[in-house]
């Protein structure tokens, strides 16, 4: 059976994944659109920065974020100057770290969807008198909905399994910043393998279902595209 602290960790983990996914879609969509359509010389640099979490060890990213969020860091000092509370070892800090760490898992599927769409639908929409925002809402979003769904699923799933980044930024505060991955590590340290198996098995099952859903969506998209 789950212990009370395990249930708290599960609640925090799913809350973190939900908040992060929403922010990732809001921030990632315009960035992905720019990457798919821009001819700027800075695009390769931005692409490399977005993809950096894919190859950078999570603890390295978490360490630099912790330094930035500390009272002596740039972000920490900026928040203090504005009279806002610090983000280190807080849930909002976890959200910030998760958004940065999971950004490529949302931006890349969206960029691929926008690139596959091309400019033709927008050009047709423009000839009918639709503005850019209307074209994006009524043309781009419906035609790339599977890309958005894949991005949301991948971003949500990736956030569920984070360890290094959230540990560095949020520490291990039960009921506040302790997520499932950290709770599993704590159980293993205490040789409580039954509890670790239970939580690890839950994440394993969720991860499998998520990957299955993404594969089914990609297969459906391929079949629709071939018709």
Buried (B, 14 or more C-beta within 10 A) or exposed (E): EBBEBBEBBBEBBBBBBEBBBBBBBEBBBEBBBBBBBEEEEEBEEBBEEBBBBEEBEBBBBBBBBBBBBBEEBEBBBEBEEEEEEBBBBBBBBBBBBBBBBBBBBBBBBBBBBBBEBEEEBBEEBBEEEBEEEEBBEEBBEEBBEBBBBBBBBBBBBBBBBBBBBBBBBBBBEBEBBBBBBBBBBBBBEEEBEEBBBBBBEBBEEBBEEBEEBBEEBBEEBEEEEEE
